[in-house]
């Protein structure tokens, strides 16, 4: 029950963020809206990475380059998880980390392989 309550609350927060940045109320967010939404969560994602995320997670049922809510949550969770893993290695909070290939793969693969 507690896990469900926490999940429900988390989804409600993601829904509120999505609604706040879906400025045209289309039920989808574009690249700039995604950038702003992620930034509001504390993630300054580079434009090149935003393009990769949009390409991977766009739902295909509307205009290209847009995410529906489900895709937004999935994308946001990837960014959140990878950022947390990176911060574990960036112990001085410099925005830089040194890691070997094995560590990098161990950090990234769980987020890209279902």
Beta strands, then each sheet from edge to edge (+ up, - down):
end
